[in-house]
Amino acid sequence: MRQNGAVRCVVWLLLVVLAGCTSGAPPGGGGTVSGTTLIDVSLSSSPVTSTPYGTSTGYAPAVTMVSVGASVQFVNHDSFAHTATSVTGTTFPADPGFTSSALTASGTRLSTGWTSGSLGPGAASPVLLADTAGTYLFGCFYHYGGGMRGAIVVH
């Protein structure tokens, strides 16, 4: 029994140390690693947020601000798959017109059509370059109808 308690103590300590590694992340998700702006993907932990483009959930931050030349990457924190797939327009459309091609990663620049592809639990997308100033809307192939959408504003 004593050995079992020691194992639990070591596991608890390890979890505390690992949790401390992310203490610099801003509240509400996101963050930066090695100069890349991270967008957290989690339908289960992101609140519904009102944005200038419509209601958003599932991505944190809901609206990510970056400068031209920055890089952006999506990281799935859920236990199920998501995508981050570009949509056209100035507000979130009722129907984004996604096809099964959204499930395969494509594109490297925000100014062109792109998708993270299907991101399994814990997976990160390819890095996208914020190459041109503008507003880039995106959503999840699987959960767009549930409001899973966000925006990247490049200035």
DSSP file (Angstrom, degrees, kcal/mol; ACC not computed):
  #  RESIDUE AA STRUCTURE BP1 BP2  ACC     N-H-->O    O-->H-N    N-H-->O    O-->H-N    TCO  KAPPA ALPHA  PHI   PSI    X-CA   Y-CA   Z-CA
    1    1 A M     >        0   0    0      0, 0.0     4,-1.9     0, 0.0     5,-0.2   0.000 360.0 360.0 360.0 -39.6    0.0    0.0    0.0
    2    2 A R  H  >  +     0   0    0      1,-0.2     4,-1.8     2,-0.2     5,-0.1   0.887 360.0  51.3 -62.6 -39.8    2.8    2.4    0.9
    3    3 A Q  H  > S+     0   0    0      1,-0.2     4,-2.2     2,-0.2    -1,-0.2   0.891 106.8  54.3 -65.3 -39.4    4.4    1.9   -2.6
    4    4 A N  H  > S+     0   0    0      1,-0.2     4,-2.2     2,-0.2    -1,-0.2   0.896 108.1  49.6 -61.2 -41.5    1.0    2.7   -4.3
    5    5 A G  H  X S+     0   0    0     -4,-1.9     4,-2.0     2,-0.2    -1,-0.2   0.868 109.4  51.9 -64.7 -37.7    0.8    6.0   -2.3
    6    6 A A  H  X S+     0   0    0     -4,-1.8     4,-2.2     2,-0.2    -2,-0.2   0.891 108.6  50.8 -66.3 -39.4    4.4    6.9   -3.4
    7    7 A V  H  X S+     0   0    0     -4,-2.2     4,-2.6     2,-0.2    -2,-0.2   0.930 109.9  50.0 -63.3 -45.0    3.5    6.3   -7.0
    8    8 A R  H  X S+     0   0    0     -4,-2.2     4,-2.6     1,-0.2    -2,-0.2   0.899 109.9  51.4 -59.8 -40.2    0.4    8.5   -6.7
    9    9 A C  H  X S+     0   0    0     -4,-2.0     4,-2.4     2,-0.2    -1,-0.2   0.907 110.5  47.6 -63.6 -43.4    2.6   11.2   -5.2
   10   10 A V  H  X S+     0   0    0     -4,-2.2     4,-2.5     2,-0.2    -2,-0.2   0.915 112.7  49.1 -65.0 -43.8    5.1   11.1   -8.0
   11   11 A V  H  X S+     0   0    0     -4,-2.6     4,-2.3     2,-0.2    -2,-0.2   0.927 111.6  49.4 -61.8 -45.0    2.4   11.2  -10.6
   12   12 A W  H  X S+     0   0    0     -4,-2.6     4,-2.2     1,-0.2    -2,-0.2   0.926 111.7  48.7 -59.6 -46.1    0.8   14.2   -8.9
   13   13 A L  H  X S+     0   0    0     -4,-2.4     4,-2.3     1,-0.2    -1,-0.2   0.900 110.1  51.5 -61.9 -42.1    4.1   16.0   -8.7
   14   14 A L  H  X S+     0   0    0     -4,-2.5     4,-2.6     1,-0.2    -1,-0.2   0.909 109.4  50.2 -61.4 -42.9    4.8   15.3  -12.4
   15   15 A L  H  X S+     0   0    0     -4,-2.3     4,-2.5     2,-0.2    -2,-0.2   0.893 109.9  50.5 -63.4 -40.6    1.3   16.7  -13.3
   16   16 A V  H  X S+     0   0    0     -4,-2.2     4,-1.7     2,-0.2    -2,-0.2   0.920 111.9  47.5 -63.2 -43.9    2.0   19.8  -11.3
   17   17 A V  H  X S+     0   0    0     -4,-2.3     4,-0.8     2,-0.2    -2,-0.2   0.931 113.4  47.5 -63.5 -46.2    5.4   20.3  -13.0
   18   18 A L  H >< S+     0   0    0     -4,-2.6     3,-0.9     1,-0.2     4,-0.4   0.888 109.4  53.4 -64.2 -38.8    3.9   19.8  -16.5
   19   19 A A  H >< S+     0   0    0     -4,-2.5     3,-1.3     1,-0.2    -1,-0.2   0.863 103.2  58.8 -63.3 -34.8    1.0   22.1  -15.8
   20   20 A G  H >< S+     0   0    0     -4,-1.7     3,-1.3     1,-0.3    -1,-0.2   0.730  90.7  70.9 -66.4 -22.0    3.5   24.8  -14.8
   21   21 A C  T << S+     0   0    0     -3,-0.9    -1,-0.3    -4,-0.8     3,-0.3   0.725 102.3  43.1 -67.6 -20.4    5.1   24.6  -18.3
   22   22 A T  T X  S+     0   0    0     -3,-1.3     3,-1.9    -4,-0.4    -1,-0.3   0.215  77.2 110.8-109.3  15.1    2.1   26.3  -19.8
   23   23 A S  T <  S+     0   0    0     -3,-1.3    -1,-0.2     1,-0.3    -2,-0.1   0.705  70.9  63.7 -65.9 -18.3    1.5   29.0  -17.2
   24   24 A G  T 3  S+     0   0    0     -3,-0.3    -1,-0.3    -4,-0.2    -2,-0.1   0.512  75.5 113.0 -82.6  -3.8    2.6   31.7  -19.6
   25   25 A A  S <  S-     0   0    0     -3,-1.9     6,-0.2     1,-0.1     5,-0.1  -0.457  75.4-111.4 -68.5 138.5   -0.3   31.0  -21.9
   26   26 A P    >   -     0   0    0      0, 0.0     3,-1.2     0, 0.0    -1,-0.1  -0.326  39.4 -91.9 -68.3 153.6   -2.8   33.9  -22.0
   27   27 A P  T 3  S+     0   0    0      0, 0.0     0, 0.0     0, 0.0     0, 0.0  -0.342 111.9  34.7 -62.1 146.6   -6.2   33.3  -20.5
   28   28 A G  T 3  S-     0   0    0     -3,-0.1     2,-0.1    32,-0.1    12,-0.1   0.542 121.6 -79.8  86.5   6.2   -8.8   32.1  -23.0
   29   29 A G  S <  S+     0   0    0     -3,-1.2     2,-0.1     1,-0.2    10,-0.1  -0.348  85.2  87.4  99.9-177.6   -6.4   30.0  -25.0
   30   30 A G        +     0   0    0     30,-0.6     2,-0.3    -2,-0.1     9,-0.2  -0.321  38.4 163.5  78.0-164.1   -3.8   30.6  -27.6
   31   31 A G  E     -A   38   0A   0      7,-0.7     7,-3.4    -6,-0.2     2,-0.4  -0.838  36.0 -88.9 139.0-175.6   -0.2   31.5  -26.9
   32   32 A T  E     -A   37   0A   0     -2,-0.3     2,-0.4     5,-0.3     5,-0.2  -0.999  28.2-177.4-136.6 133.7    3.1   31.5  -28.8
   33   33 A V  E >  S-A   36   0A   0      3,-2.4     3,-2.3    -2,-0.4    -2,-0.0  -0.992  77.6 -16.9-130.7 124.5    5.7   28.8  -29.1
   34   34 A S  T 3  S-     0   0    0     -2,-0.4     3,-0.1     1,-0.3    -1,-0.1   0.854 129.2 -51.6  50.3  40.8    8.9   29.4  -31.0
   35   35 A G  T 3  S+     0   0    0      1,-0.2    36,-0.7    35,-0.0     2,-0.5   0.443 113.2 118.8  80.5  -0.2    7.4   32.5  -32.6
   36   36 A T  E <   -Ab  33  71A   0     -3,-2.3    -3,-2.4    34,-0.1     2,-0.5  -0.873  63.6-130.9-101.5 128.9    4.3   30.7  -33.8
   37   37 A T  E     -Ab  32  72A   0     34,-2.8    36,-2.4    -2,-0.5     2,-0.4  -0.658  24.7-147.1 -77.7 125.9    1.0   31.9  -32.6
   38   38 A L  E     -Ab  31  73A   0     -7,-3.4    -7,-0.7    -2,-0.5     2,-0.5  -0.774   9.0-159.2 -98.4 138.0   -1.1   28.9  -31.3
   39   39 A I  E     - b   0  74A   0     34,-2.6    36,-2.3    -2,-0.4     2,-0.3  -0.974  19.9-134.6-114.4 119.2   -4.8   28.6  -31.6
   40   40 A D  E     -Cb  60  75A   0     20,-2.5    20,-2.3    -2,-0.5     2,-0.6  -0.540  13.3-154.5 -74.6 134.7   -6.3   26.2  -29.1
   41   41 A V  E     +Cb  59  76A   0     34,-2.8    36,-3.4    -2,-0.3    37,-0.6  -0.948  36.8 133.9-112.7 112.3   -9.0   23.9  -30.6
   42   42 A S    >>  -     0   0    0     16,-2.3     4,-1.5    -2,-0.6     3,-0.5  -0.674  29.8-177.0-163.7 101.7  -11.5   22.6  -28.1
   43   43 A L  T 34 S+     0   0    0      1,-0.2    15,-0.2    -2,-0.2    16,-0.1   0.810  90.1  56.4 -66.9 -29.6  -15.2   22.5  -28.5
   44   44 A S  T 34 S+     0   0    0      1,-0.2    -1,-0.2    14,-0.1    -2,-0.0   0.675 118.8  27.0 -80.4 -17.2  -15.6   21.1  -25.0
   45   45 A S  T <4 S+     0   0    0     -3,-0.5    -2,-0.2    13,-0.1    -1,-0.2   0.492  95.1  94.6-125.0  -3.1  -13.7   23.9  -23.2
   46   46 A S     <  -     0   0    0     -4,-1.5    12,-0.2     1,-0.0    14,-0.1  -0.783  69.1-131.9 -92.5 130.0  -14.1   27.1  -25.4
   47   47 A P        -     0   0    0      0, 0.0     2,-0.4     0, 0.0    12,-0.2  -0.325  28.4 -95.6 -74.3 159.7  -17.0   29.4  -24.4
   48   48 A V        -     0   0    0      9,-0.1     2,-0.4    10,-0.1     9,-0.2  -0.645  51.4-170.3 -72.5 129.2  -19.5   30.7  -26.9
   49   49 A T  E     -G   56   0B   0      7,-3.5     7,-3.0    -2,-0.4     2,-0.5  -0.967  22.9-131.0-129.3 139.5  -18.2   34.2  -27.8
   50   50 A S  E     +G   55   0B   0     -2,-0.4     5,-0.2     5,-0.2    12,-0.1  -0.784  34.2 175.3 -87.4 128.9  -19.7   37.1  -29.8
   51   51 A T  E >   -G   54   0B   0      3,-1.3     3,-1.3    -2,-0.5    99,-0.0  -0.797  48.3-101.6-125.2 169.1  -17.4   38.4  -32.5
   52   52 A P  T 3  S+     0   0    0      0, 0.0     3,-0.1     0, 0.0    -2,-0.0   0.645 124.2  50.6 -63.4 -12.0  -17.7   41.0  -35.2
   53   53 A Y  T 3  S-     0   0    0      1,-0.5    39,-2.9    38,-0.1     2,-0.2   0.456 125.1 -82.7-105.5  -4.2  -18.1   38.1  -37.6
   54   54 A G  E <  S-G   51   0B   0     -3,-1.3    -3,-1.3    37,-0.2    -1,-0.5  -0.740  72.5 -26.5 126.7-176.7  -20.8   36.2  -35.7
   55   55 A T  E     -G   50   0B   0     -2,-0.2     2,-0.3    -5,-0.2    -5,-0.2  -0.451  61.3-169.9 -73.5 141.0  -21.0   33.8  -32.8
   56   56 A S  E     +G   49   0B   0     -7,-3.0    -7,-3.5    -2,-0.1     2,-0.3  -0.967  15.8 156.9-133.8 146.1  -17.9   31.6  -32.3
   57   57 A T  B     +hI 148 149C   0     90,-1.2    92,-1.0    92,-0.5    -9,-0.1  -0.961  53.9  48.0-154.9 162.3  -17.0   28.6  -30.1
   58   58 A G  S    S+     0   0    0    -16,-0.4   -16,-2.3    -2,-0.3     2,-0.4   0.265  93.5  77.8  93.0 -12.4  -14.4   25.9  -30.2
   59   59 A Y  E    S-C   41   0A   0     90,-0.3   -18,-0.2   -18,-0.2    -1,-0.1  -0.991  74.7-124.8-130.1 140.0  -11.3   28.0  -30.9
   60   60 A A  E    S+C   40   0A   0    -20,-2.3   -20,-2.5    -2,-0.4   -30,-0.6  -0.979  98.5  28.6-134.8 122.3   -9.4   30.1  -28.4
   61   61 A P  S    S-     0   0    0      0, 0.0    -1,-0.2     0, 0.0     3,-0.2   0.550  81.7-151.6 -74.5 159.9   -8.9   32.9  -28.9
   62   62 A A  S    S+     0   0    0      1,-0.3    89,-2.3    -2,-0.2     2,-0.5   0.877  92.3  29.6 -65.0 -38.0  -12.1   33.3  -31.0
   63   63 A V  E    S-j  151   0C   0     87,-0.2     2,-0.5    -7,-0.1    -1,-0.3  -0.985  80.8-160.4-124.1 118.8  -10.4   36.1  -32.9
   64   64 A T  E     -j  152   0C   0     87,-2.7    89,-3.2    -2,-0.5     2,-0.5  -0.870   3.7-154.6-102.8 128.2   -6.6   35.9  -33.2
   65   65 A M  E     +j  153   0C   0     -2,-0.5     2,-0.3    87,-0.2    89,-0.2  -0.897  24.3 158.6-105.0 126.3   -4.6   39.0  -34.0
   66   66 A V  E     -j  154   0C   0     87,-2.5    89,-2.4    -2,-0.5     2,-0.2  -0.939  35.4-113.8-140.2 162.9   -1.2   38.7  -35.7
   67   67 A S    >   -     0   0    0     -2,-0.3     3,-2.2    87,-0.2    63,-0.2  -0.604  46.5 -83.9 -92.9 157.2    1.1   40.8  -37.8
   68   68 A V  T 3  S+     0   0    0      1,-0.3    63,-0.2    -2,-0.2    -1,-0.1  -0.382 120.0  32.1 -56.1 135.6    2.0   40.2  -41.4
   69   69 A G  T 3  S+     0   0    0     61,-3.4    -1,-0.3     1,-0.4    62,-0.1   0.230  91.6 124.5  96.3 -12.0    4.8   37.7  -41.5
   70   70 A A    <   -     0   0    0     -3,-2.2    60,-3.2    60,-0.4    -1,-0.4  -0.306  54.7-132.2 -73.8 162.9    3.6   35.8  -38.4
   71   71 A S  E     -bD  36 129A   0    -36,-0.7   -34,-2.8    58,-0.2     2,-0.3  -0.906  16.7-160.3-117.4 150.8    2.9   32.1  -38.4
   72   72 A V  E     -bD  37 128A   0     56,-2.6    56,-3.0    -2,-0.3     2,-0.3  -0.961   7.8-177.6-131.7 143.3   -0.2   30.4  -36.9
   73   73 A Q  E     -b   38   0A   0    -36,-2.4   -34,-2.6    -2,-0.3     2,-0.4  -0.998  18.1-138.6-144.1 141.5   -0.8   26.8  -35.9
   74   74 A F  E     -b   39   0A   0     52,-0.3    51,-2.8    -2,-0.3     2,-0.4  -0.813  14.9-165.8 -99.4 138.5   -3.9   25.0  -34.5
   75   75 A V  E     -bE  40 124A   0    -36,-2.3   -34,-2.8    -2,-0.4     2,-0.6  -0.984  15.8-137.2-128.7 121.0   -3.6   22.5  -31.7
   76   76 A N  E     +b   41   0A   0     47,-2.8    46,-1.5    -2,-0.4   -34,-0.2  -0.660  24.5 173.0 -82.0 117.8   -6.4   20.1  -30.9
   77   77 A H        +     0   0    0    -36,-3.4   -35,-0.2    -2,-0.6    -1,-0.1   0.317  51.5  93.9-103.9   5.1   -7.0   19.8  -27.1
   78   78 A D  S    S-     0   0    0    -37,-0.6    44,-0.4     2,-0.3     4,-0.1  -0.380  81.5-120.9 -90.4 173.1  -10.2   17.7  -27.4
   79   79 A S  S    S+     0   0    0     42,-0.1     2,-0.3    -2,-0.1    -1,-0.1   0.207  94.6  54.1 -97.1  14.3  -10.5   13.9  -27.3
   80   80 A F  S    S-     0   0    0     40,-0.1    -2,-0.3    39,-0.1    39,-0.0  -0.933  94.8 -80.0-143.8 165.8  -12.1   13.9  -30.8
   81   81 A A        +     0   0    0     -2,-0.3     2,-0.3    40,-0.1    39,-0.2  -0.263  43.3 167.3 -75.2 151.2  -11.2   15.2  -34.2
   82   82 A H  B     -O  119   0D   0     37,-1.5    37,-3.6    35,-0.1     2,-0.3  -0.923  17.6-149.5-144.7 167.6  -11.6   18.8  -35.6
   83   83 A T        -     0   0    0     -2,-0.3     2,-0.4    35,-0.2    60,-0.1  -0.909  10.6-145.8-129.9 166.1  -10.5   20.8  -38.5
   84   84 A A        +     0   0    0     33,-0.3    32,-2.1    -2,-0.3     2,-0.4  -0.941  33.3 173.3-126.9 108.5   -9.7   24.5  -39.0
   85   85 A T  E     -LK 115 139C   0     54,-2.7    54,-2.0    -2,-0.4    30,-0.2  -0.967  31.4-114.0-126.8 129.9  -10.8   25.2  -42.6
   86   86 A S  E     - K   0 138C   0     28,-2.6     2,-0.3    -2,-0.4    52,-0.3  -0.264  29.8-168.9 -64.8 145.1  -11.0   28.6  -44.3
   87   87 A V  E     - K   0 137C   0     50,-2.4    50,-0.6     2,-0.1     2,-0.2  -0.943  17.7-122.6-128.9 153.6  -14.3   30.1  -45.3
   88   88 A T        +     0   0    0     -2,-0.3     2,-0.2     8,-0.2     3,-0.1  -0.590  61.4  59.3 -95.6 159.1  -15.0   33.1  -47.5
   89   89 A G  S    S-     0   0    0     -2,-0.2    48,-0.3     1,-0.1    -2,-0.1  -0.502  81.5 -91.9 117.6 175.2  -17.0   36.2  -46.6
   90   90 A T  S    S+     0   0    0     -2,-0.2     2,-0.3     1,-0.1    -1,-0.1   0.508 109.4  32.6-104.3 -10.0  -17.0   39.0  -44.0
   91   91 A T  S    S-     0   0    0     -3,-0.1   -37,-0.2    46,-0.0   -38,-0.1  -0.936 105.2 -81.1-136.6 161.9  -19.2   37.2  -41.6
   92   92 A F        -     0   0    0    -39,-2.9   -37,-0.1    -2,-0.3    -3,-0.1  -0.482  51.7-132.7 -65.4 120.7  -19.6   33.5  -40.8
   93   93 A P        -     0   0    0      0, 0.0    -1,-0.1     0, 0.0     4,-0.0  -0.375  11.0-123.6 -72.8 154.8  -21.9   32.0  -43.6
   94   94 A A  S    S+     0   0    0      1,-0.3    -2,-0.0     2,-0.1     0, 0.0   0.891 106.9  27.5 -62.5 -39.1  -24.8   29.8  -42.6
   95   95 A D        -     0   0    0      1,-0.1    -1,-0.3     2,-0.0    50,-0.0  -0.960  68.0-166.9-126.2 112.1  -23.3   27.1  -44.9
   96   96 A P        -     0   0    0      0, 0.0    -8,-0.2     0, 0.0    -1,-0.1   0.642  35.7-127.7 -75.0 -12.2  -19.5   27.2  -45.4
   97   97 A G        +     0   0    0      1,-0.2    -2,-0.0   -10,-0.1   -10,-0.0   0.779  41.5 177.1  72.9  26.4  -19.7   24.7  -48.3
   98   98 A F        -     0   0    0     42,-0.1     2,-0.2    43,-0.1    -1,-0.2  -0.325   8.3-168.6 -62.6 144.3  -17.1   22.4  -46.9
   99   99 A T    >   -     0   0    0     -2,-0.0     3,-2.2     0, 0.0     4,-0.2  -0.725  44.6 -87.8-120.9 176.8  -16.4   19.2  -48.8
  100  100 A S  G >  S+     0   0    0      1,-0.3     3,-1.8    -2,-0.2     4,-0.2   0.670 117.4  79.6 -62.6 -14.9  -14.4   16.1  -47.8
  101  101 A S  G >  S+     0   0    0      1,-0.3     3,-1.4     2,-0.2    -1,-0.3   0.724  77.3  73.5 -64.2 -18.9  -11.3   17.9  -49.1
  102  102 A A  G <  S+     0   0    0     -3,-2.2    15,-0.6     1,-0.2    -1,-0.3   0.682  85.1  66.7 -65.3 -16.7  -11.3   19.8  -45.8
  103  103 A L  G <  S+     0   0    0     -3,-1.8    15,-2.1    14,-0.2     2,-0.5   0.538  92.2  66.9 -84.7  -6.3  -10.2   16.6  -44.1
  104  104 A T  S <  S-     0   0    0     -3,-1.4    13,-0.4    13,-0.3    -1,-0.1  -0.970  93.5-112.5-117.8 123.7   -6.7   16.6  -45.8
  105  105 A A        +     0   0    0     -2,-0.5     2,-0.3    11,-0.4    11,-0.2  -0.216  48.3 158.5 -55.2 135.9   -4.3   19.4  -44.9
  106  106 A S  B     +M  115   0C   0      9,-1.9     9,-2.4     1,-0.1    11,-0.1  -0.984  28.8  41.9-157.1 154.8   -3.6   21.9  -47.7
  107  107 A G        -     0   0    0     -2,-0.3     8,-0.2     7,-0.2    -1,-0.1   0.273  42.9-152.2  85.8 146.8   -2.4   25.4  -48.1
  108  108 A T  S    S+     0   0    0      1,-0.2    21,-2.8     5,-0.1     2,-0.4   0.428  74.4  61.6-128.6  -8.0    0.5   27.2  -46.4
  109  109 A R  B >  S-f  129   0A   0     19,-0.2     3,-1.2     4,-0.2    21,-0.2  -0.957  70.9-136.6-126.3 142.6   -0.7   30.9  -46.5
  110  110 A L  T 3  S+     0   0    0     19,-2.7    20,-0.1    -2,-0.4     4,-0.1   0.808 101.3  65.6 -64.7 -29.6   -3.7   32.5  -45.0
  111  111 A S  T 3  S+     0   0    0     18,-0.4     2,-0.3     2,-0.1    -1,-0.2   0.588 101.0  56.5 -73.9  -8.1   -4.4   34.5  -48.1
  112  112 A T  S <  S-     0   0    0     -3,-1.2   -26,-0.1     1,-0.1     2,-0.0  -0.777 107.9 -79.6-113.7 163.6   -5.2   31.3  -50.1
  113  113 A G        +     0   0    0     -2,-0.3     2,-0.3   -28,-0.0    -4,-0.2  -0.376  63.0 166.7 -59.9 141.0   -7.7   28.7  -49.3
  114  114 A W        -     0   0    0     -4,-0.1   -28,-2.6    -7,-0.1     2,-0.3  -0.975  24.2-167.5-153.0 161.1   -6.4   26.3  -46.6
  115  115 A T  B     -LM  85 106C   0     -9,-2.4    -9,-1.9    -2,-0.3   -30,-0.2  -0.977  25.2-139.6-151.1 146.6   -7.4   23.6  -44.1
  116  116 A S        -     0   0    0    -32,-2.1   -11,-0.4    -2,-0.3   -31,-0.1   0.678  48.5-133.9 -72.4 -17.8   -5.6   22.0  -41.2
  117  117 A G        -     0   0    0    -15,-0.6     2,-0.5   -13,-0.4   -33,-0.3  -0.203  52.8 -33.0  77.2 175.5   -7.0   18.7  -42.3
  118  118 A S        -     0   0    0    -15,-2.1     2,-0.7   -35,-0.1   -35,-0.2  -0.547  65.3-157.4 -71.3 119.8   -8.5   16.4  -39.7
  119  119 A L  B     -O   82   0D   0    -37,-3.6   -37,-1.5    -2,-0.5     3,-0.1  -0.882   5.6-154.4-102.9 112.0   -6.7   16.9  -36.4
  120  120 A G    >   -     0   0    0     -2,-0.7     3,-2.3   -39,-0.2   -44,-0.3  -0.187  47.9 -54.2 -72.2 174.4   -7.0   14.0  -34.0
  121  121 A P  T 3  S+     0   0    0      0, 0.0    -1,-0.2     0, 0.0   -44,-0.1  -0.269 128.3   5.8 -53.1 128.5   -6.7   14.4  -30.3
  122  122 A G  T 3  S+     0   0    0    -46,-1.5     2,-0.1   -44,-0.4   -45,-0.1   0.384  98.9 135.8  80.2  -3.7   -3.4   16.2  -29.4
  123  123 A A    <   -     0   0    0     -3,-2.3   -47,-2.8   -48,-0.1     2,-0.4  -0.427  42.8-147.1 -81.4 152.6   -2.5   16.9  -33.0
  124  124 A A  B     -E   75   0A   0    -49,-0.2   -49,-0.2    -2,-0.1    -4,-0.1  -0.906  15.8-123.7-116.3 146.7   -1.2   20.1  -34.4
  125  125 A S        -     0   0    0    -51,-2.8    -9,-0.1    -2,-0.4    -8,-0.1  -0.308  38.1 -86.2 -78.0 165.5   -1.8   21.5  -37.8
  126  126 A P        -     0   0    0      0, 0.0   -52,-0.3     0, 0.0     2,-0.2  -0.391  59.0 -93.3 -61.4 155.8    0.8   22.5  -40.4
  127  127 A V        -     0   0    0    -54,-0.1     2,-0.4    -3,-0.1   -54,-0.2  -0.551  39.1-151.4 -76.5 137.1    2.0   26.1  -39.8
  128  128 A L  E     -D   72   0A   0    -56,-3.0   -56,-2.6    -2,-0.2     2,-0.5  -0.899   9.5-132.3-110.0 140.0    0.3   28.8  -41.8
  129  129 A L  E     -Df  71 109A   0    -21,-2.8   -19,-2.7    -2,-0.4     2,-1.6  -0.784   7.4-140.2 -92.9 130.1    1.9   32.0  -42.9
  130  130 A A        +     0   0    0    -60,-3.2   -61,-3.4    -2,-0.5   -60,-0.4  -0.683  41.5 159.6 -84.4  84.4    0.1   35.3  -42.3
  131  131 A D        +     0   0    0     -2,-1.6     2,-0.4   -63,-0.2    -1,-0.2   0.686  52.8  33.6 -89.7 -21.0    1.2   36.7  -45.6
  132  132 A T  S    S-     0   0    0     -3,-0.2    -1,-0.1     2,-0.0    22,-0.1  -0.999  84.3-107.1-141.1 137.1   -1.3   39.5  -46.4
  133  133 A A  S    S+     0   0    0     -2,-0.4     2,-0.3    22,-0.1    22,-0.2  -0.320  71.3  87.5 -59.8 142.1   -3.2   41.9  -44.1
  134  134 A G  E    S- N   0 154C   0     20,-2.1    20,-3.3     2,-0.0     2,-0.5  -0.915  77.1 -71.3 154.8-178.0   -6.9   41.0  -43.8
  135  135 A T  E     - N   0 153C   0     -2,-0.3     2,-0.5    18,-0.2    18,-0.2  -0.944  38.1-165.9-112.2 128.4   -9.5   39.0  -41.9
  136  136 A Y  E     - N   0 152C   0     16,-3.1    16,-2.4    -2,-0.5     2,-0.2  -0.954   4.5-160.4-120.5 114.0   -9.5   35.2  -42.4
  137  137 A L  E     +KN  87 151C   0    -50,-0.6   -50,-2.4    -2,-0.5     2,-0.3  -0.633  15.5 170.7 -92.9 151.1  -12.5   33.3  -41.2
  138  138 A F  E     -KN  86 150C   0     12,-2.2    12,-2.3   -52,-0.3     2,-0.3  -0.964   9.0-177.5-152.5 165.5  -12.5   29.5  -40.6
  139  139 A G  E     -KN  85 149C   0    -54,-2.0   -54,-2.7    -2,-0.3     2,-0.5  -0.953  34.3 -86.5-157.7 175.7  -14.5   26.7  -39.1
  140  140 A C     >  -     0   0    0      8,-2.0     4,-1.5    -2,-0.3     5,-0.2  -0.794  22.1-145.8 -95.8 128.0  -14.6   23.0  -38.3
  141  141 A F  T  4 S+     0   0    0     -2,-0.5     4,-0.2     1,-0.2     3,-0.1   0.892 101.9  40.2 -53.2 -43.7  -15.8   20.6  -41.0
  142  142 A Y  T  4 S+     0   0    0      1,-0.2    -1,-0.2     2,-0.1     3,-0.1   0.821 129.4  24.4 -78.3 -33.3  -17.3   18.4  -38.3
  143  143 A H  T >4>S+     0   0    0      5,-0.1     5,-1.9   -60,-0.1     3,-1.2   0.149  77.1 115.0-127.2  18.3  -18.9   21.0  -36.0
  144  144 A Y  G ><5S+     0   0    0     -4,-1.5     3,-2.1     1,-0.3    -1,-0.1   0.902  79.5  57.1 -58.3 -41.5  -19.5   24.2  -38.0
  145  145 A G  G 3 5S+     0   0    0      1,-0.3    -1,-0.3    -4,-0.2    -2,-0.1   0.730 101.8  57.6 -62.4 -22.0  -23.2   23.8  -37.5
  146  146 A G  G < 5S-     0   0    0     -3,-1.2    -1,-0.3     2,-0.1    -2,-0.2   0.293 129.0 -96.6 -89.8   8.3  -22.6   23.8  -33.8
  147  147 A G  T < 5S+     0   0    0     -3,-2.1     2,-1.4     1,-0.2   -90,-1.2   0.552  70.1 154.0  92.7   8.5  -20.9   27.2  -34.0
  148  148 A M  B   < +h   57   0C   0     -5,-1.9    -8,-2.0   -92,-0.2     2,-0.3  -0.569  31.6 116.3 -78.5  96.2  -17.3   26.0  -34.2
  149  149 A R  E     +IN  57 139C   0     -2,-1.4   -92,-0.5   -92,-1.0   -90,-0.3  -0.978  33.1 172.8-156.1 159.9  -15.7   28.9  -36.0
  150  150 A G  E     - N   0 138C   0    -12,-2.3   -12,-2.2    -2,-0.3     2,-0.3  -0.898  19.4-124.1-158.0-176.1  -13.2   31.6  -35.5
  151  151 A A  E     -jN  63 137C   0    -89,-2.3   -87,-2.7    -2,-0.3     2,-0.5  -0.989   1.7-153.6-143.5 149.0  -11.2   34.4  -37.2
  152  152 A I  E     -jN  64 136C   0    -16,-2.4   -16,-3.1    -2,-0.3     2,-0.6  -0.996  13.7-160.3-121.2 124.8   -7.6   35.5  -37.7
  153  153 A V  E     -jN  65 135C   0    -89,-3.2   -87,-2.5    -2,-0.5     2,-0.5  -0.930   4.7-162.6-108.1 120.6   -7.0   39.2  -38.2
  154  154 A V  E      jN  66 134C   0    -20,-3.3   -20,-2.1    -2,-0.6   -87,-0.2  -0.901 360.0 360.0-105.4 123.8   -3.7   40.0  -39.9
  155  155 A H              0   0    0    -89,-2.4   -88,-0.2    -2,-0.5    -1,-0.1   0.361 360.0 360.0-121.1 360.0   -2.5   43.6  -39.5
